[in-house]
Amino acid sequence: MRQNRLWRIFWWFFLLLICVAILVGYLAWKVQAIESLVFGLQSPQMALAQYTPKDVIGDLGGLKVRIPKYCAEYVEYDADPGFGERRKGSVSERTFESKLRSFGIDARFPEMKCKQSKEMREDYRYQFLKPDNAWVSIGINAGEIYPGVEAANRHAKLVISSIDKKTEFWVDNYEKIPSLVFGLDAYVVTGIDPYSGRPARESEKTKDKFFSYGEAGTADTYISCGRTYVSGGVATCSMGFSMEPKAKVLVNVRFARSRLPQWREIRQATIYFLASFEFHGEYFGRSSSQELRVK
């Protein structure tokens, strides 16, 4: 009799453990669901790092800058932990000597204003999936991850080399278009799409490449444009260039493909925009009496 009683106690205790485990699992799932609603598809750590509570200051490739907090997102400095890494120790005090490594900015072209108001944020969301979207997304690589002024030229050499030496990946074999496209040397994927049997240049899997060359004869601007056949989708371009000699910064600007004819204006507007954050003692921004001379 005593043995049966002990067995029943053990059985009820076992059921209680199962119920507790189910409850803990449910609570964990609810927390994750709430985090997804609050933070979107990115992790909570990434979402919390997206915005900064105060203006960003630092050394941007040799340029002392102060960037309004409503502009810069995902700000990183040299020696910050990489993706998925935990910070060791406390965050050091940020000064104008702190080397900025990377950050992103969304700005509306051509006035180059950030999402500084409710109206601007709503306009950004409204235009996001429009083919003629006026917003550009700017990414910065500087400090310890700056690849050098020759980054665009190195990429041009890789694309050009694929003309003479084909690769095993069909999406990486290019041919040059005989005439300039909006003042750019243009390259498209050659051959046939092995999946559709259509010309490879028409595939949504491929990207068209464009290059602009400077006075020294080396590529100083690289543009990669994709395409989309998805209903409601928007084809985009990504343009990369260095801000040297103004600053040792690699700039990457993403914009709607429909605005490719305006690539020069977007490039120049982005340079002026970033240079306008230069700190001059008691104020930051671009002085009306000061002319920025940036290539």
PASEBA-1860 file (N, C-alpha, C; in nm, 3 decimals):
! residues 295
1> MRQNRLWR> 0.083/-0.121/0.000/0.000/0.000/0.000/0.086/0.126/0.000 ~ 0.185/0.121/0.085/0.279/0.236/0.093/0.351/0.257/-0.040 ~ 0.384/0.143/-0.105/0.455/0.151/-0.234/0.367/0.214/-0.339 ~ 0.237/0.180/-0.341/0.146/0.239/-0.438/0.131/0.390/-0.415 ~ 0.129/0.429/-0.287/0.116/0.570/-0.255/0.238/0.648/-0.304 ~ 0.356/0.591/-0.280/0.479/0.655/-0.327/0.479/0.666/-0.480 ~ 0.430/0.564/-0.544/0.426/0.566/-0.690/0.334/0.676/-0.741 ~ 0.216/0.693/-0.673/0.124/0.799/-0.716/0.187/0.938/-0.694
9> IFWWFFLL> 0.257/0.954/-0.583/0.322/1.083/-0.557/0.427/1.112/-0.665 ~ 0.505/1.008/-0.695/0.606/1.024/-0.800/0.541/1.060/-0.933 ~ 0.430/0.995/-0.966/0.361/1.019/-1.094/0.307/1.162/-1.102 ~ 0.245/1.210/-0.991/0.195/1.347/-0.992/0.310/1.449/-1.000 ~ 0.419/1.417/-0.935/0.537/1.506/-0.942/0.591/1.512/-1.086 ~ 0.591/1.397/-1.152/0.638/1.392/-1.291/0.548/1.474/-1.382 ~ 0.414/1.463/-1.361/0.320/1.542/-1.442/0.338/1.692/-1.415 ~ 0.368/1.725/-1.289/0.390/1.865/-1.255/0.513/1.921/-1.329
17> LICVAILV> 0.619/1.841/-1.337/0.739/1.884/-1.409/0.709/1.907/-1.557 ~ 0.628/1.818/-1.615/0.590/1.835/-1.756/0.512/1.964/-1.776 ~ 0.418/1.991/-1.684/0.338/2.114/-1.695/0.426/2.238/-1.684 ~ 0.523/2.234/-1.591/0.614/2.348/-1.574/0.697/2.369/-1.701 ~ 0.746/2.259/-1.759/0.825/2.268/-1.881/0.744/2.329/-1.995 ~ 0.617/2.286/-2.006/0.530/2.341/-2.110/0.506/2.490/-2.088 ~ 0.484/2.528/-1.961/0.460/2.668/-1.929/0.582/2.753/-1.961 ~ 0.701/2.705/-1.924/0.825/2.779/-1.953/0.844/2.795/-2.103
25> GYLAWKVQ> 0.817/2.686/-2.177/0.830/2.693/-2.324/0.733/2.794/-2.384 ~ 0.610/2.795/-2.331/0.510/2.889/-2.382/0.552/3.033/-2.354 ~ 0.600/3.059/-2.233/0.643/3.194/-2.198/0.760/3.239/-2.286 ~ 0.853/3.146/-2.312/0.967/3.180/-2.399/0.920/3.214/-2.539 ~ 0.822/3.136/-2.587/0.767/3.163/-2.721/0.698/3.298/-2.726 ~ 0.623/3.333/-2.619/0.553/3.462/-2.616/0.653/3.578/-2.614 ~ 0.760/3.562/-2.537/0.863/3.667/-2.532/0.924/3.687/-2.670 ~ 0.954/3.576/-2.737/1.012/3.585/-2.872/0.914/3.650/-2.969
33> AIESLVFG> 0.785/3.618/-2.955/0.685/3.677/-3.044/0.675/3.827/-3.022 ~ 0.678/3.867/-2.893/0.671/4.010/-2.862/0.794/4.082/-2.916 ~ 0.912/4.019/-2.901/1.035/4.079/-2.954/1.026/4.096/-3.105 ~ 0.966/3.997/-3.173/0.954/4.008/-3.318/0.864/4.124/-3.357 ~ 0.755/4.143/-3.280/0.666/4.255/-3.310/0.733/4.388/-3.285 ~ 0.812/4.395/-3.178/0.876/4.521/-3.141/0.995/4.551/-3.231 ~ 1.078/4.448/-3.256/1.204/4.472/-3.324/1.204/4.432/-3.471 ~ 1.100/4.367/-3.519/1.099/4.326/-3.658/1.176/4.196/-3.675
41> LQSPQMAL> 1.230/4.174/-3.795/1.298/4.050/-3.827/1.436/4.043/-3.766 ~ 1.497/4.157/-3.733/1.631/4.156/-3.677/1.627/4.117/-3.530 ~ 1.743/4.079/-3.477/1.752/4.040/-3.337/1.733/4.162/-3.248 ~ 1.690/4.142/-3.122/1.676/4.255/-3.030/1.806/4.333/-3.014 ~ 1.920/4.260/-3.010/2.048/4.327/-2.994/2.076/4.420/-3.112 ~ 2.046/4.371/-3.233/2.067/4.455/-3.352/1.971/4.572/-3.352 ~ 1.846/4.547/-3.313/1.747/4.655/-3.314/1.783/4.764/-3.215 ~ 1.828/4.724/-3.095/1.864/4.824/-2.996/1.988/4.902/-3.036
49> AQYTPKDV> 2.074/4.840/-3.119/2.195/4.909/-3.164/2.168/4.997/-3.285 ~ 2.046/4.986/-3.343/2.017/5.060/-3.466/2.024/5.210/-3.444 ~ 1.968/5.257/-3.334/1.961/5.400/-3.309/2.051/5.440/-3.194 ~ 2.103/5.559/-3.201/2.189/5.611/-3.096/2.114/5.718/-3.018 ~ 2.131/5.723/-2.885/2.056/5.819/-2.804/2.107/5.962/-2.813 ~ 2.223/5.982/-2.873/2.277/6.118/-2.885/2.354/6.131/-3.015 ~ 2.390/6.254/-3.050/2.463/6.277/-3.173/2.591/6.193/-3.177 ~ 2.627/6.150/-3.298/2.746/6.068/-3.318/2.865/6.158/-3.346
57> IGDLGGLK> 2.972/6.140/-3.271/3.095/6.215/-3.295/3.208/6.116/-3.319 ~ 3.311/6.163/-3.390/3.426/6.076/-3.413/3.509/6.121/-3.530 ~ 3.607/6.038/-3.561/3.699/6.061/-3.673/3.653/5.973/-3.789 ~ 3.605/6.035/-3.894/3.557/5.962/-4.012/3.662/5.970/-4.122 ~ 3.753/5.876/-4.122/3.857/5.873/-4.224/3.944/5.996/-4.227 ~ 3.968/6.056/-4.110/4.047/6.178/-4.102/3.965/6.304/-4.091 ~ 3.834/6.290/-4.100/3.742/6.403/-4.093/3.672/6.400/-3.957 ~ 3.687/6.507/-3.878/3.618/6.514/-3.750/3.472/6.549/-3.777
65> VRIPKYCA> 3.381/6.462/-3.732/3.240/6.481/-3.767/3.151/6.475/-3.644 ~ 3.036/6.539/-3.660/2.928/6.528/-3.563/2.800/6.508/-3.643 ~ 2.737/6.392/-3.622/2.621/6.353/-3.703/2.498/6.350/-3.613 ~ 2.390/6.417/-3.653/2.267/6.417/-3.571/2.220/6.275/-3.544 ~ 2.168/6.253/-3.424/2.127/6.119/-3.382/2.015/6.062/-3.467 ~ 1.936/6.149/-3.532/1.826/6.099/-3.615/1.873/6.058/-3.755 ~ 2.002/6.074/-3.782/2.056/6.037/-3.913/2.127/5.902/-3.911 ~ 2.226/5.889/-3.823/2.313/5.771/-3.825/2.247/5.651/-3.757
73> EYVEYDAD> 2.262/5.531/-3.819/2.211/5.407/-3.764/2.321/5.302/-3.764 ~ 2.310/5.205/-3.673/2.406/5.095/-3.662/2.550/5.147/-3.659 ~ 2.578/5.239/-3.570/2.710/5.302/-3.563/2.810/5.208/-3.497 ~ 2.926/5.193/-3.562/3.034/5.112/-3.507/3.164/5.191/-3.511 ~ 3.245/5.172/-3.408/3.379/5.230/-3.403/3.482/5.119/-3.412 ~ 3.606/5.156/-3.444/3.714/5.058/-3.444/3.719/4.988/-3.309 ~ 3.745/4.858/-3.312/3.757/4.774/-3.192/3.622/4.736/-3.132 ~ 3.511/4.783/-3.189/3.381/4.736/-3.143/3.366/4.588/-3.178
81> PGFGERRK> 3.286/4.512/-3.102/3.267/4.370/-3.135/3.197/4.355/-3.269 ~ 3.233/4.249/-3.341/3.170/4.222/-3.469/3.035/4.158/-3.453 ~ 2.972/4.122/-3.567/2.837/4.065/-3.565/2.838/3.935/-3.485 ~ 2.747/3.923/-3.389/2.735/3.802/-3.310/2.833/3.793/-3.194 ~ 2.924/3.890/-3.182/3.021/3.889/-3.073/2.971/3.973/-2.956 ~ 3.017/3.938/-2.837/2.982/4.014/-2.718/3.092/4.114/-2.687 ~ 3.050/4.230/-2.639/3.148/4.332/-2.600/3.221/4.289/-2.474 ~ 3.351/4.309/-2.475/3.433/4.279/-2.358/3.466/4.412/-2.289
89> GSVSERTF> 3.418/4.426/-2.168/3.441/4.549/-2.095/3.339/4.656/-2.129 ~ 3.357/4.772/-2.073/3.265/4.883/-2.093/3.297/4.960/-2.220 ~ 3.200/5.036/-2.270/3.220/5.118/-2.389/3.306/5.239/-2.352 ~ 3.413/5.260/-2.427/3.499/5.374/-2.399/3.429/5.504/-2.437 ~ 3.468/5.612/-2.374/3.409/5.742/-2.403/3.438/5.781/-2.547 ~ 3.335/5.826/-2.619/3.352/5.864/-2.758/3.395/6.010/-2.768 ~ 3.501/6.034/-2.842/3.551/6.169/-2.865/3.570/6.188/-3.015 ~ 3.616/6.306/-3.053/3.642/6.332/-3.195/3.765/6.257/-3.245
97> ESKLRSFG> 3.836/6.190/-3.154/3.949/6.107/-3.192/3.908/5.962/-3.212 ~ 3.789/5.926/-3.170/3.741/5.788/-3.185/3.718/5.758/-3.333 ~ 3.777/5.649/-3.380/3.770/5.615/-3.522/3.637/5.547/-3.557 ~ 3.559/5.611/-3.639/3.434/5.551/-3.687/3.466/5.442/-3.788 ~ 3.399/5.328/-3.773/3.423/5.214/-3.863/3.311/5.198/-3.965 ~ 3.188/5.211/-3.921/3.077/5.196/-4.015/2.949/5.253/-3.955 ~ 2.858/5.293/-4.042/2.723/5.333/-4.004/2.641/5.347/-4.131 ~ 2.512/5.365/-4.114/2.423/5.383/-4.228/2.338/5.507/-4.211
105> IDARFPEM> 2.296/5.565/-4.323/2.209/5.682/-4.323/2.110/5.671/-4.439 ~ 1.983/5.697/-4.411/1.882/5.710/-4.517/1.857/5.858/-4.540 ~ 1.862/5.901/-4.665/1.842/6.042/-4.697/1.757/6.053/-4.822 ~ 1.676/6.159/-4.828/1.590/6.180/-4.945/1.662/6.269/-5.045 ~ 1.676/6.219/-5.165/1.741/6.290/-5.275/1.636/6.376/-5.348 ~ 1.667/6.501/-5.388/1.801/6.561/-5.391/1.835/6.648/-5.271 ~ 1.739/6.677/-5.182/1.768/6.770/-5.072/1.855/6.707/-4.965 ~ 1.865/6.573/-4.964/1.951/6.498/-4.872/1.918/6.531/-4.726
113> KCKQSKEM> 1.792/6.508/-4.691/1.749/6.522/-4.553/1.720/6.384/-4.495 ~ 1.751/6.367/-4.366/1.730/6.240/-4.297/1.585/6.226/-4.251 ~ 1.560/6.118/-4.179/1.426/6.094/-4.123/1.414/6.169/-3.990 ~ 1.421/6.303/-3.998/1.427/6.384/-3.877/1.290/6.426/-3.824 ~ 1.184/6.389/-3.893/1.051/6.427/-3.848/0.953/6.314/-3.880 ~ 0.836/6.323/-3.822/0.733/6.223/-3.847/0.696/6.222/-3.995 ~ 0.688/6.339/-4.055/0.653/6.348/-4.197/0.758/6.281/-4.285 ~ 0.887/6.300/-4.251/0.994/6.238/-4.329/0.993/6.087/-4.312
121> REDYRYQF> 0.968/6.040/-4.191/0.963/5.895/-4.167/0.846/5.831/-4.242 ~ 0.733/5.900/-4.244/0.618/5.848/-4.318/0.644/5.849/-4.468 ~ 0.713/5.953/-4.517/0.746/5.960/-4.659/0.839/5.846/-4.697 ~ 0.933/5.814/-4.608/1.026/5.703/-4.633/0.950/5.572/-4.648 ~ 0.856/5.547/-4.558/0.777/5.423/-4.566/0.686/5.422/-4.689 ~ 0.632/5.539/-4.723/0.540/5.549/-4.836/0.612/5.521/-4.968 ~ 0.736/5.570/-4.980/0.809/5.557/-5.106/0.889/5.428/-5.119 ~ 0.898/5.352/-5.010/0.992/5.240/-5.004/0.980/5.144/-5.123
129> LKPDNAWV> 0.860/5.110/-5.164/0.841/5.014/-5.273/0.795/5.080/-5.403 ~ 0.824/5.208/-5.417/0.791/5.277/-5.542/0.910/5.272/-5.638 ~ 0.885/5.246/-5.767/0.996/5.238/-5.864/1.078/5.366/-5.873 ~ 1.017/5.482/-5.845/1.088/5.609/-5.853/1.123/5.662/-5.714 ~ 1.140/5.570/-5.619/1.173/5.606/-5.481/1.287/5.708/-5.477 ~ 1.265/5.820/-5.408/1.365/5.926/-5.401/1.465/5.907/-5.288 ~ 1.441/5.808/-5.201/1.531/5.788/-5.087/1.652/5.706/-5.127 ~ 1.768/5.743/-5.073/1.890/5.667/-5.094/1.940/5.618/-4.959
137> SIGINAGE> 1.999/5.498/-4.957/2.055/5.441/-4.835/2.207/5.444/-4.847 ~ 2.272/5.509/-4.753/2.416/5.531/-4.757/2.483/5.444/-4.652 ~ 2.581/5.365/-4.695/2.660/5.284/-4.604/2.804/5.331/-4.604 ~ 2.868/5.327/-4.488/3.004/5.379/-4.472/3.098/5.269/-4.424 ~ 3.214/5.258/-4.487/3.324/5.174/-4.440/3.446/5.262/-4.423 ~ 3.496/5.270/-4.301/3.612/5.355/-4.273/3.695/5.288/-4.165 ~ 3.793/5.361/-4.115/3.875/5.308/-4.006/3.943/5.179/-4.044 ~ 3.932/5.078/-3.957/4.004/4.952/-3.976/3.948/4.866/-4.089
145> IYPGVEAA> 3.831/4.898/-4.144/3.776/4.819/-4.255/3.775/4.897/-4.386 ~ 3.843/5.011/-4.391/3.849/5.086/-4.516/3.934/5.008/-4.616 ~ 3.881/4.973/-4.733/3.954/4.889/-4.829/4.051/4.965/-4.918 ~ 4.058/5.097/-4.907/4.151/5.174/-4.988/4.086/5.239/-5.108 ~ 4.156/5.338/-5.164/4.103/5.416/-5.274/4.088/5.334/-5.402 ~ 4.158/5.219/-5.411/4.156/5.137/-5.532/4.045/5.032/-5.533 ~ 3.954/5.037/-5.437/3.851/4.933/-5.426/3.768/4.921/-5.553 ~ 3.722/5.034/-5.607/3.640/5.030/-5.729/3.720/4.976/-5.847
153> NRHAKLVI> 3.847/5.015/-5.857/3.930/4.970/-5.969/3.958/4.821/-5.961 ~ 3.977/4.769/-5.841/3.999/4.625/-5.826/3.877/4.546/-5.872 ~ 3.758/4.598/-5.840/3.637/4.528/-5.884/3.624/4.534/-6.036 ~ 3.658/4.647/-6.094/3.652/4.660/-6.241/3.742/4.557/-6.307 ~ 3.860/4.536/-6.251/3.954/4.439/-6.309/3.896/4.298/-6.303 ~ 3.827/4.265/-6.195/3.767/4.132/-6.183/3.661/4.110/-6.291 ~ 3.577/4.212/-6.314/3.471/4.200/-6.414/3.532/4.190/-6.554 ~ 3.629/4.275/-6.582/3.692/4.275/-6.714/3.765/4.144/-6.741
161> SSIDKKTE> 3.828/4.087/-6.636/3.901/3.961/-6.654/3.808/3.846/-6.690 ~ 3.680/3.856/-6.650/3.585/3.748/-6.680/3.550/3.744/-6.829 ~ 3.581/3.851/-6.902/3.555/3.853/-7.046/3.651/3.757/-7.117 ~ 3.777/3.760/-7.075/3.878/3.675/-7.139/3.888/3.537/-7.076 ~ 3.857/3.530/-6.946/3.868/3.403/-6.876/3.736/3.373/-6.807 ~ 3.657/3.284/-6.867/3.525/3.254/-6.813/3.536/3.176/-6.683 ~ 3.441/3.201/-6.593/3.438/3.128/-6.467/3.335/3.016/-6.475 ~ 3.337/2.927/-6.375/3.240/2.817/-6.373/3.101/2.863/-6.332
169> FWVDNYEK> 3.091/2.986/-6.280/2.962/3.041/-6.239/2.908/3.131/-6.349 ~ 2.798/3.089/-6.412/2.746/3.159/-6.529/2.707/3.303/-6.499 ~ 2.670/3.334/-6.373/2.628/3.470/-6.339/2.747/3.565/-6.328 ~ 2.870/3.512/-6.336/2.990/3.596/-6.322/3.067/3.614/-6.452 ~ 3.009/3.571/-6.564/3.074/3.587/-6.693/3.013/3.706/-6.768 ~ 3.095/3.807/-6.794/3.044/3.933/-6.848/3.096/3.962/-6.989 ~ 3.020/4.048/-7.056/3.064/4.106/-7.183/3.037/4.256/-7.177 ~ 3.119/4.332/-7.247/3.106/4.477/-7.243/3.010/4.525/-7.350
177> IPSLVFGL> 2.924/4.620/-7.312/2.834/4.683/-7.409/2.917/4.785/-7.489 ~ 2.906/4.785/-7.622/2.992/4.872/-7.705/2.985/5.020/-7.671 ~ 2.867/5.071/-7.642/2.852/5.215/-7.618/2.835/5.243/-7.468 ~ 2.866/5.367/-7.430/2.850/5.408/-7.291/2.703/5.413/-7.253 ~ 2.674/5.387/-7.127/2.538/5.396/-7.074/2.540/5.503/-6.965 ~ 2.477/5.615/-6.993/2.476/5.730/-6.900/2.618/5.772/-6.862 ~ 2.708/5.763/-6.960/2.847/5.802/-6.936/2.930/5.697/-6.865 ~ 2.878/5.575/-6.854/2.947/5.468/-6.781/2.984/5.353/-6.875
185> DAYVVTGI> 3.099/5.290/-6.849/3.130/5.163/-6.913/3.035/5.060/-6.855 ~ 2.967/4.984/-6.942/2.863/4.892/-6.896/2.894/4.748/-6.934 ~ 2.864/4.657/-6.843/2.888/4.514/-6.863/2.763/4.437/-6.823 ~ 2.728/4.337/-6.905/2.613/4.250/-6.874/2.659/4.105/-6.880 ~ 2.586/4.019/-6.812/2.621/3.876/-6.811/2.597/3.817/-6.949 ~ 2.693/3.743/-6.997/2.684/3.683/-7.130/2.635/3.538/-7.123 ~ 2.594/3.484/-7.235/2.553/3.345/-7.240/2.404/3.325/-7.214 ~ 2.371/3.202/-7.174/2.232/3.162/-7.155/2.207/3.123/-7.009
193> DPYSGRPA> 2.092/3.163/-6.958/2.049/3.121/-6.824/2.019/2.972/-6.830 ~ 2.095/2.888/-6.760/2.074/2.743/-6.769/1.940/2.697/-6.715 ~ 1.870/2.780/-6.640/1.743/2.740/-6.582/1.624/2.777/-6.670 ~ 1.634/2.892/-6.737/1.521/2.937/-6.819/1.545/2.918/-6.968 ~ 1.673/2.906/-7.008/1.706/2.894/-7.149/1.703/3.027/-7.222 ~ 1.680/3.136/-7.150/1.677/3.270/-7.208/1.813/3.337/-7.193 ~ 1.835/3.449/-7.263/1.963/3.519/-7.247/1.990/3.552/-7.100 ~ 2.112/3.528/-7.057/2.147/3.547/-6.917/2.126/3.690/-6.871
201> RESEKTKD> 2.147/3.785/-6.961/2.134/3.926/-6.922/1.991/3.963/-6.881 ~ 1.893/3.878/-6.916/1.754/3.905/-6.881/1.712/3.840/-6.749 ~ 1.802/3.762/-6.689/1.767/3.688/-6.568/1.767/3.780/-6.446 ~ 1.670/3.757/-6.357/1.666/3.835/-6.234/1.779/3.796/-6.139 ~ 1.849/3.687/-6.171/1.961/3.643/-6.086/2.089/3.720/-6.115 ~ 2.093/3.792/-6.225/2.217/3.860/-6.266/2.213/4.008/-6.231 ~ 2.330/4.069/-6.234/2.344/4.212/-6.208/2.426/4.275/-6.320 ~ 2.384/4.393/-6.361/2.461/4.470/-6.459/2.564/4.553/-6.383
209> KFFSYGEA> 2.684/4.565/-6.442/2.793/4.637/-6.376/2.829/4.762/-6.458 ~ 2.855/4.870/-6.386/2.890/4.996/-6.451/3.011/5.058/-6.381 ~ 3.097/5.122/-6.460/3.217/5.183/-6.403/3.241/5.321/-6.464 ~ 3.286/5.411/-6.377/3.329/5.544/-6.421/3.478/5.555/-6.394 ~ 3.550/5.618/-6.486/3.695/5.627/-6.475/3.739/5.771/-6.453 ~ 3.841/5.787/-6.366/3.895/5.919/-6.337/4.004/5.959/-6.434 ~ 4.068/6.072/-6.405/4.172/6.124/-6.494/4.292/6.032/-6.503 ~ 4.318/5.954/-6.398/4.434/5.864/-6.398/4.406/5.736/-6.478
217> GTADTYIS> 4.283/5.722/-6.528/4.251/5.604/-6.608/4.208/5.484/-6.527 ~ 4.190/5.501/-6.396/4.145/5.392/-6.311/3.999/5.415/-6.271 ~ 3.929/5.306/-6.249/3.788/5.316/-6.210/3.777/5.379/-6.072 ~ 3.696/5.484/-6.059/3.677/5.548/-5.929/3.534/5.534/-5.877 ~ 3.445/5.479/-5.960/3.306/5.457/-5.918/3.257/5.325/-5.976 ~ 3.195/5.245/-5.891/3.146/5.114/-5.932/2.996/5.107/-5.899 ~ 2.916/5.065/-5.996/2.771/5.054/-5.976/2.726/4.915/-6.018 ~ 2.649/4.851/-5.932/2.591/4.721/-5.962/2.440/4.733/-5.953
225> CGRTYVSG> 2.371/4.696/-6.059/2.225/4.709/-6.065/2.159/4.574/-6.088 ~ 2.064/4.543/-6.003/1.986/4.421/-6.021/1.855/4.452/-6.091 ~ 1.772/4.351/-6.104/1.639/4.369/-6.163/1.544/4.277/-6.090 ~ 1.417/4.304/-6.101/1.320/4.217/-6.035/1.198/4.200/-6.124 ~ 1.148/4.076/-6.126/1.023/4.049/-6.197/0.913/4.017/-6.096 ~ 0.941/4.040/-5.970/0.842/4.016/-5.866/0.739/4.127/-5.868 ~ 0.614/4.091/-5.863/0.508/4.192/-5.864/0.522/4.283/-5.744 ~ 0.531/4.411/-5.770/0.546/4.508/-5.662/0.689/4.527/-5.617
233> GVATCSMG> 0.782/4.453/-5.676/0.923/4.465/-5.639/0.987/4.587/-5.703 ~ 1.100/4.628/-5.649/1.172/4.744/-5.700/1.317/4.706/-5.726 ~ 1.362/4.724/-5.850/1.502/4.698/-5.883/1.588/4.810/-5.826 ~ 1.703/4.774/-5.770/1.789/4.873/-5.707/1.931/4.865/-5.762 ~ 2.004/4.974/-5.741/2.146/4.982/-5.777/2.225/5.012/-5.651 ~ 2.349/4.967/-5.650/2.441/4.995/-5.540/2.566/5.059/-5.599 ~ 2.599/5.180/-5.554/2.713/5.255/-5.609/2.821/5.271/-5.502 ~ 2.944/5.236/-5.536/3.055/5.247/-5.443/3.163/5.340/-5.494
241> FSMEPKAK> 3.219/5.420/-5.403/3.328/5.510/-5.439/3.399/5.556/-5.311 ~ 3.520/5.606/-5.326/3.597/5.657/-5.214/3.583/5.808/-5.205 ~ 3.586/5.862/-5.083/3.579/6.006/-5.063/3.718/6.072/-5.064 ~ 3.821/5.994/-5.088/3.955/6.054/-5.093/3.961/6.156/-5.207 ~ 4.037/6.266/-5.188/4.129/6.296/-5.077/4.062/6.362/-4.956 ~ 3.932/6.388/-4.964/3.864/6.453/-4.851/3.869/6.366/-4.726 ~ 3.844/6.237/-4.742/3.846/6.146/-4.628/3.868/6.003/-4.677 ~ 3.930/5.922/-4.594/3.953/5.782/-4.627/3.829/5.703/-4.589
249> VLVNVRFA> 3.732/5.710/-4.677/3.601/5.650/-4.653/3.550/5.586/-4.782 ~ 3.506/5.462/-4.773/3.438/5.398/-4.885/3.289/5.417/-4.864 ~ 3.222/5.478/-4.962/3.079/5.506/-4.954/3.004/5.409/-5.045 ~ 2.897/5.353/-4.995/2.810/5.269/-5.076/2.670/5.328/-5.070 ~ 2.615/5.362/-5.187/2.483/5.425/-5.193/2.388/5.334/-5.270 ~ 2.278/5.296/-5.208/2.176/5.214/-5.274/2.059/5.302/-5.314 ~ 2.013/5.289/-5.438/1.902/5.372/-5.487/1.822/5.294/-5.591 ~ 1.703/5.343/-5.622/1.617/5.277/-5.720/1.682/5.280/-5.858
257> RSRLPQWR> 1.671/5.169/-5.930/1.736/5.160/-6.061/1.686/5.266/-6.158 ~ 1.564/5.310/-6.140/1.508/5.412/-6.229/1.588/5.542/-6.222 ~ 1.668/5.558/-6.114/1.747/5.680/-6.096/1.892/5.663/-6.142 ~ 1.922/5.555/-6.212/2.057/5.536/-6.263/2.104/5.653/-6.351 ~ 2.018/5.713/-6.434/2.064/5.829/-6.513/2.114/5.945/-6.425 ~ 2.076/5.947/-6.299/2.115/6.055/-6.209/2.232/6.016/-6.118 ~ 2.307/5.914/-6.157/2.411/5.864/-6.068/2.514/5.971/-6.031 ~ 2.549/6.060/-6.125/2.646/6.166/-6.094/2.592/6.259/-5.985
265> EIRQATIY> 2.467/6.299/-6.002/2.406/6.391/-5.905/2.395/6.325/-5.767 ~ 2.360/6.196/-5.765/2.349/6.124/-5.639/2.486/6.113/-5.572 ~ 2.587/6.084/-5.650/2.723/6.072/-5.598/2.770/6.204/-5.537 ~ 2.754/6.313/-5.611/2.801/6.443/-5.562/2.721/6.489/-5.442 ~ 2.588/6.468/-5.446/2.504/6.509/-5.334/2.541/6.432/-5.207 ~ 2.576/6.304/-5.222/2.616/6.223/-5.107/2.747/6.272/-5.047 ~ 2.842/6.309/-5.132/2.971/6.360/-5.083/2.951/6.490/-5.006 ~ 2.876/6.583/-5.062/2.848/6.709/-4.993/2.775/6.684/-4.861
273> FLASFEFH> 2.681/6.591/-4.866/2.602/6.558/-4.748/2.690/6.508/-4.634 ~ 2.778/6.412/-4.663/2.866/6.357/-4.561/2.968/6.460/-4.513 ~ 3.019/6.540/-4.606/3.116/6.643/-4.569/3.052/6.752/-4.483 ~ 2.920/6.768/-4.494/2.853/6.872/-4.417/2.853/6.842/-4.267 ~ 2.885/6.719/-4.229/2.890/6.683/-4.088/3.024/6.719/-4.023 ~ 3.116/6.773/-4.102/3.246/6.807/-4.046/3.230/6.907/-3.931 ~ 3.300/6.880/-3.823/3.288/6.963/-3.703/3.388/7.077/-3.707 ~ 3.340/7.199/-3.685/3.425/7.317/-3.688/3.413/7.392/-3.555
281> GEYFGRSS> 3.462/7.333/-3.450/3.463/7.403/-3.323/3.327/7.409/-3.258 ~ 3.261/7.524/-3.263/3.137/7.545/-3.189/3.012/7.513/-3.270 ~ 3.030/7.473/-3.394/2.912/7.436/-3.473/2.951/7.320/-3.561 ~ 2.848/7.251/-3.614/2.876/7.149/-3.713/2.787/7.175/-3.832 ~ 2.829/7.122/-3.943/2.750/7.143/-4.065/2.829/7.225/-4.164 ~ 2.764/7.263/-4.268/2.829/7.333/-4.377/2.804/7.481/-4.365 ~ 2.908/7.559/-4.356/2.895/7.704/-4.348/2.859/7.760/-4.485 ~ 2.771/7.858/-4.486/2.728/7.915/-4.613/2.841/7.990/-4.681
289> SQELRVK> 2.942/8.029/-4.601/3.053/8.104/-4.658/3.170/8.014/-4.694 ~ 3.155/7.885/-4.666/3.264/7.793/-4.690/3.231/7.702/-4.807 ~ 3.319/7.695/-4.903/3.297/7.610/-5.018/3.366/7.477/-4.995 ~ 3.292/7.366/-5.008/3.352/7.235/-4.994/3.409/7.192/-5.128 ~ 3.536/7.167/-5.129/3.600/7.126/-5.254/3.630/6.976/-5.244 ~ 3.538/6.896/-5.295/3.551/6.752/-5.289/3.533/6.696/-5.427 ~ 3.618/6.606/-5.466/3.601/6.543/-5.597/3.489/6.443/-5.591
END
